[in-house]
Every structure is written in structure tokens, then in C-alpha cells.
């Protein structure tokens, strides 16, 4: 049973860009600097050893000094070339550090060492993920999971790969883990996102509540719970106080997490304290000018509160710092038209499609922007249709495509797409999605005189 | 007349027994001096009897009885030279030794139900059993001795030669694979394996010619392992059959998934 808590560390890339990562640690790290100094001294005195060096590498990894950790892991592998798990750790870190070519090289060496067929499939899936070939990754990870159905690591990796392609099947992967280990916090937490994505809000809420019972100090779970409470409007009265306490708890555990500050900002905004909320995120960006997440969240907040020009400036700062997150691109697509900065947007739309072709939501967003902002109706409709091809079993791409068709004035086709999406809605807990779709359907019916 | 004949017969028997006893004592003496032929002469006298005893003690299971007899042979081979000087009744001594072996096997059988950890291990044990049932105790002993000799020779190789040799001939990896694993050039791997082969060949030639002392009585005790660590399947340290869940769970905290994007405002 997997009950270790998730921790968050801040990573600083060589370019100075700050990112945060979730990692699972068995023990809370205390007196890390002293420990690191002692171990480093030992390693200097015994440079040929590898066990203490591995401890140094793991400590550096746990405290977020990944550049140094990578060097130490490489040193360990020079002395112990057979350690596959060290290779996998190194590969995963390099992948997250956007050093994909190096990650692939490391994974390939691990692949070579492994004689277990399921493990080999798993590693191949990781390589495909590094190449952003997520469909191929899903296939090989499915093979790994079918060969070793009791191995939760395969299902977790599979669920993550499904999330990358915004597939609802991710829910099933996490459900399989929960069948094996009902108290698996990582799976409970991941399935929250997956369930929210398919509109199962109630079940998502139940999962995150269960995770919080099991791990009240788990930063990701606590953040999800706090977000869930803000999302459903528990911001005033006694419930509001509890939500506030939770957010403060998140901030204590992850003082460098921009999304935790965003939560606090929206808590204030939903209480009517708009300026206080916006100021909170502004302050965060002043303190963390190299955090793309900080600028991203600040831009969202400005956009939601109607400061479009400033929001455009801010989201462009996020984009300048980091181009590997499709959410930043998508937010550019929302904010730049509102700010009237279409010339800057056009190349970014193409770039977004090129970088994230596996995500249906990117195609839907690009389709709408092409129709709505650039009046490129034919291409816009074709682009948004691509989203329905990528995830034909999911209601949301059909709704979005239907809306694009309606914006293009193609109401009969729009009705068809919207009705198709309606058929695919889950049986319960889909109120928000269905309300939105009902409005769009109503508009198209009205135009058609139905 | 009959009484006289019986007396003569009795005397003759006593003489024969005396002669046999003195012959056995002579053989024991030779065994204690390390004479292998003497051991087999002595063993051969009781082999059929001990085989029947094994069958009885192992519940008429021919496979187990054969295994027990083989083990008893090895144990006797190992122990007899040490005790030969003090043994007065070799038949009784060998019978007790064989009985103990059978009892040990029964205990192992009881533990075995819990002790066998993998199908592979069971398969290996099955193979060994089959091999032992098919061969005579003598050939089993020789095979065992040869196996041990080879293992010892491999273990005696310097690490720089042993590692590539084991990866090549036991784990059946290609030269290229070995080179990658050990961070060596392929040419270097080939050279090292060739050196290892030459050393092993020299040692085994000596053994087969009877010129060295690589023999069971000096090196094998009943507790000594019959396999080396490198013969275990490549698992921890070489291959990991369980992907680490913690590593899989590692991820960046990137902004959002699509469902919480600001698109709700823009789309409506």
C-alpha cells in the first residue's frame, strides 16, 4: 500500500527558470545542509565508493538541486552500471528538466539492461513519452500493464500518459490502482484530475476527501481539496474559514508554489476582495520573477478581473520563460484577442498546434481562435474537428467543435456535433458541462428556428 | 559327521568374515590415505544394500531414493577419509550415514513447501532431480565434481575477466551488450573473454588429466554451496523487475489541466 506523502520542491534551471516538482519521499528531510556536507566530505575522501555517493545524489534530488543530483547519479552509474532504478530516476529527472535527448539515452541504456519483458515495455513507453509520442507510449505501457496487471507502477505511468493526451481512459488506469490498493494516495490524487476532466465532479470530490483523510500533510492532496472548496464556493462563513486554513496549510508546505497563491487570490476574489486577490499574485511575481507559473497565474487572474492589456503583457512573460506547457499557449489564445494583440497571436497558434498535437483541447482552442479572431472559417472548423477525432468518446471535444461551428455560422452541423457530445455525457455529475452545452444548443436551435 | 561339517563350515565362515574384515580395514586405511579407488571398492560392497535401505526410508519413491543414495555417496566421499581410521564396522557406519541423509531429505521436503521461492527455482530443482535419477551415483559424483571444479575456476578468475565471462557464457549476452553494461569497448570485452577462456582451459586440462588437486574431498563439505552467486538469475543490481513507483510518481507541478483553463470565460 502506498501511503508516503507527496512533497514539493523548487527546481531552478540553468537559465534561471523556476519550476516546482512533486516527489514522494519516505522520510521528512531534516538538517539537510549538515547531512549533505557530511556525506559530501565522505565522498571526497572515498571517491571510488558509490553507496554514499548515491545518498548524496538522493539528498540533492530531494532538496531540488537537480543539476548536481544528475552529476552524482551519473557518477554512481559509472561505478555501478547495472543499477536500473538509478537510470530510471536519472531519466525521469532529465525528462522533467526538458533534457529529453539525454533522458532517452539513459532510458535506452536501462532498456538494454532489463531482461523483464514488462519492464522493457514500460521503459519503451517512457522513451516514447520523452519523444512526445504519447499514443505509442500508451500502447507500450498497456502492454506492460497487461503482462504485469498487479504492478501499480505500470498503471500509474499509463494513467499519466492518458492524461497527456487528455483521454478519459486515464480514470480507468487510476481506478485499477485503487482496486489493487484502495488507499493509494498518488492514484487518488491523480484520479481527482482525471475525474474532473470528464465531469465526474462528485466522485472527484469524494476521492480527494479520502486522500486527505489518509494523508493530511500531502501537499498535492491538500491543494486539490482547497481548490475543490474554492471551486464550489466554500469561501464564506465557517466553511470559508476551513478553506482558508487549508490554503494556509498549503502555503506552509509549499511556500514557492504559484498555484497555492492563486488559490488564496481566488479565495479573496470570490469573497469580493478583488484587489487583495490580484495584489497577492502580483507580489508573488515580484518575489519570483523567473517563475513561469507565477506569471501565468497572475495573467489568469488579471484576465478574469478584466485587466486585458496587463494580462497580455504578463502572459507573454510566462511564455518567454517557458514554452513547454500547453496551458500557457492556451491562455495566450484567450488573452491576446481580448487585448487586441492578434498579430502576436497568429504564430503562437501555429506553434501551439505543432508542439501539442496530441491534445484535443489545443485543436479546439486553435479552431475557435481561427474562426473567431482571424475569421479563417474553413480552417478553424477543420482544426476543431481534429479534436473530436483525437477523443471521439469524450463529450467535451464535441461541444467545443459544435461551438466553433456555431461561431462559423454552420448551425446545422453545430447542432449535430453538440447532440453527439450530449450523448456522451456521463450519467451523473456533469451539470456544468451540460449547462454550457444546453446554452450553445439553444442558441443554434434558435438560429435554425427550431 | 554333520557336527564336524558344521564346525568346519563355521570356521570357514569365520575365516571368510575375518578375511573380509581385514580386507575392509585395509581399504579403510587406504581411504584414509586418500586412495579414491579404495573408496569405490568399499562403497561398491554396500551400494545395493544401501540402495534398498534408501528405497525403504524414502517411502518407496525411486526418485527420492536415488537422490538420497547420490547424496549419501557424496557425503561418504567427503567424510569417510576423516573417520576411516576409527571405523570398525564400515557397513554400520555407512548405513547410519545414509539413514541421516534420508532423514535430512524428509526435513528439507517439509521446509521445501515454504522455501521454494520461484518457479525457476523449482524448475532447477526438477532438472537436478531428473539428472540425478538418470545417472549412476558414480557419474553423479563425477558430474558434481566437474561442476564444482568449473565453478571454482571461474570464481578464481580476476574480476576484470570474470564479469565479462559470466555475462557472455552464463547470461548469454552479446559482446556489444556486455561492452555497454561494463562501459568497455567491444574489442576489450572480446580480449578479456578470450583471456578468461585460456585460463579456464588450462585449469580444466590439469583437472581432467588428474594433475591438480581440485577434488571433492578437499573442497566440498556437505554444507558447501553447489552454485555460485553469479548463477542466480540476473535480478537486483542487474535487472530490476519492479519499476520503482516513487520514480513513476515524480512529476512537475505545471499549471493546469484543460478543464480548469480560463477557456470557460472565453468560450461562453
Contacts between the chains, C-beta under 8 A, distances in Angstrom:
chain1	res1	chain2	res2	distance
A	2	B	245	6.1
A	4	B	246	7.3
A	6	B	249	7.6
A	8	B	253	6.3
A	19	B	252	5.9
A	19	B	253	7.6
A	19	B	254	7.9
A	20	B	252	7.1
A	20	B	253	4.1
A	21	B	250	6.7
A	21	B	251	6.8
A	21	B	252	5.2
A	21	B	253	6.4
A	22	B	249	7.5
A	22	B	250	7.1
A	22	B	251	5.5
A	22	B	252	7.6
A	22	B	253	5.7
A	23	B	246	7.6
A	23	B	249	7.7
A	23	B	250	5.2
A	24	B	245	7.9
A	24	B	246	4.4
A	24	B	249	5.0
A	24	B	250	7.2
A	78	B	183	7.0
A	80	B	237	7.5
A	81	B	181	5.7
A	81	B	182	6.5
A	81	B	183	5.7
A	82	B	181	6.7
A	82	B	237	4.9
A	82	B	238	4.7
A	82	B	239	8.0
A	83	B	237	6.7
A	84	B	238	8.0
A	84	B	239	6.2
A	84	B	240	4.3
A	85	B	240	5.3
A	85	B	244	5.0
A	85	B	247	6.9
A	88	B	240	8.0
A	88	B	243	6.8
A	88	B	244	6.4
A	88	B	247	5.2
A	89	B	244	7.3
A	89	B	247	5.1
A	92	B	247	5.4
A	92	B	248	7.9
A	92	B	250	5.4
A	93	B	250	7.6
A	96	B	250	7.1
A	96	B	251	7.2
A	96	B	252	5.3
A	109	B	180	6.8
A	112	B	177	6.5
A	112	B	180	5.8
A	112	B	181	7.5
A	113	B	181	6.4
A	113	B	238	6.8
A	113	B	239	5.9
A	114	B	239	5.0
A	114	B	240	7.2
A	115	B	234	6.0
A	115	B	238	7.9
A	115	B	239	4.8
A	116	B	239	6.0
A	116	B	240	7.8
A	116	B	241	4.5
A	118	B	241	8.0
A	119	B	239	7.2
A	119	B	240	6.8
A	119	B	241	6.2
A	119	B	243	6.1
A	122	B	243	5.3
A	151	B	242	6.8
A	151	B	243	7.0
A	152	B	245	6.0
A	153	B	242	7.2
A	153	B	243	4.1
A	153	B	244	6.9
A	153	B	245	4.7
A	153	B	248	4.6
A	154	B	243	7.0
A	156	B	245	6.7
A	156	B	248	4.9
A	156	B	249	6.4
A	157	B	243	7.7
A	157	B	248	5.2
A	160	B	248	7.7
A	160	B	251	7.0
A	163	B	257	7.1
A	166	B	257	7.7
A	166	B	258	6.0
A	186	B	245	7.6
A	186	B	249	4.7
A	193	B	257	5.3
A	196	B	257	7.4
A	196	B	259	5.3
A	196	B	260	7.5
A	197	B	257	5.9
A	197	B	258	7.0
A	197	B	259	4.8
A	220	B	253	7.9
A	257	B	253	6.5
A	259	B	253	6.9
A	259	B	255	6.9
A	259	B	256	7.9
A	293	B	253	7.4
A	293	B	254	7.4
A	293	B	255	5.7
A	296	B	255	5.2
A	297	B	255	7.2
A	300	B	262	5.3
A	303	B	262	5.8
A	303	B	265	7.5
A	304	B	262	6.6
A	304	B	265	6.6
A	325	B	254	5.0
A	325	B	255	6.0
A	327	B	254	6.9
A	327	B	255	4.4
A	327	B	256	5.0
A	327	B	257	7.9
A	327	B	258	7.6
A	327	B	261	6.1
A	328	B	255	7.0
A	330	B	258	7.3
A	330	B	261	5.4
A	330	B	263	6.7
A	331	B	261	6.9
A	331	B	262	6.0
A	333	B	266	7.9
A	334	B	261	7.7
A	334	B	262	5.1
A	334	B	263	6.2
A	334	B	265	7.3
A	334	B	266	4.3
A	335	B	262	7.8
A	338	B	266	7.7
A	359	B	258	7.3
A	361	B	258	3.9
A	361	B	261	7.5
A	361	B	263	7.8
A	365	B	263	6.5
A	368	B	266	7.7
A	368	B	267	7.1
A	400	B	267	7.2
A	403	B	267	6.2
A	436	B	264	7.7
A	436	B	267	7.6
A	436	B	268	6.8
A	439	B	268	7.5
